[in-house]
Amino acid sequence: MVYVFDSSFVGALIIPDEKNPKTREIRASIREDEDIFVPRLLWYEMTNLFMNLLRRRRYSENEVMNLFPLLTAIRLTEDPETGIEYSKKLLRLCSNYNLSSYDAVYLELAERKRAMLCTMDEKLRAAAKKHGVAVLK
């Protein structure tokens, strides 16, 4: 099977006070020969999430820096898709499902890779189901 992880799912995997037994169980069930794709956007979203952890004083800078190696351990494969035609596809998804462009990136990637979309975001989950993309239960 092929998977697409969004930032909400990755955050639930690695941030100590957001860890979710369900996400860890799913991650543990993924075999070494199965791919986990993420868009380039994930790195910006994770940095933003980490910055918010610092701003809200939930974690120290040292603790946040220690989260970066956990990202490497997940075995994420970055998808390089970009450009005008890609942006047009995203705009259609945004328009059809009232999504942000950030959420549309994950939906488009899951559709293109015929992957299981792993997200904690209910709006994105609902859009994926309507669009015919497999979603983590």
N, C-alpha and C positions, 0 to 999 in steps of 0.2 A: 504494500500500500504506500501511497505518497501522501504527505501531510503538508499543510501550510499553517504555520503558527503566527498569530497576530501578537501585538505587544501586550494586550491584556492577558493572554495565555502565558506568554513568556514571563511577565511580571509575577503571575500566580505561581510559576515554577520556581523562581529564584529569590524573590523578596521574602525574607523570613516571616514577617507578620501578615503576608498575603498568601503564603503557601496554602495550597488547597490539596487535600488528599486525592481528589478526583484527577487533578492535573498531573500529579506525581504518578498516579496509577497508569494514566494514559501514556505518559512519557516512558515509564518502565516497560510498557507492553510493546513499544516500537522496536523492531529488530534492527540490527546493525546494517542490514542490506536495504532498509527502507529509507527513503529520502524525506527530509524536512526542509521545505523551502520557505524563504522569507524574502520580501522585497527589500531594496536598499533603504526604504523608508524606516524599516524596523530600527536601524541604528540611531536615527534621529529621535524616534519616539522613545527608545530606551534611555537615551541621554536626557531627554526632557523629563521622563519619569524619575530618573535618578536625581535630577536637579530639584524636582518637587519634593523628593524625600529630604533633601538638604534644607530647602526653604522652610519646610514645615517642621524641621528639627526632629524628624522621625529617626534619622540616622546621622552619624558623624560622617565627615568626608572620607575618613579611613574605611569605615564600614561600607560606604557606597562604592569606593574603589575596589573593594574586595568582591563586589558583585560581578565585575567585568569578566573575571576568569570563569564564572559560572555560565556565562553566555557561550564561551568557547566549548565548554563541556557538553552543551546540548547538541552539537554537530549540525549546526544550521548551514544550509546552502543558500547563498545569496543569488537571487534572480537579477539579471542585468537589464531587464526590459525598460525601455524609455523611449521618448520621442513623440512626435505629433500624432501618429496613428494610435499609439498606446494611450495618449491623453484623450483622444476622441472616444476610445472604448470606455475609459474611466468616466468621462462626462455622461455617456449614455447610462452607465450603471448608476451614477449619482442621481440623474434625472428620473430614471425608472423606479428607484427604491428610496429616494430621499436620503441618500447617504452622503457623508462627507467624502471628499476625494481620498482621504486617508483610509477610510473603511473600504472604499471601492477598490483600492489597490490590492487588498487582501482577497476580496471576492474575485476580482479578475484573475489573480494568480492561481487561486484554487480552481477556478473554471478551466483555465488554460492547461494546468498541469493534471487535471482530472484528479484533484487531491481532496482529502478530507480537511475541511477548514476547522481549525481549533481556535476558538475564541470564547471569551467570557462575556462578550458584548451582545446583549439580547437583540438589539436592533439589527446588528450585522448578521446574527444567527437567523433572524426572521427573513431578511433579504436573501440570504444564501438559500434558504429552503424554497422561497418563491422562485428563485432563479434556477433551481434544480441542481444546486451544488451540495454535496454531502457535507454535513455538519456534525461535529462532535456532539454526542448526546449528553 
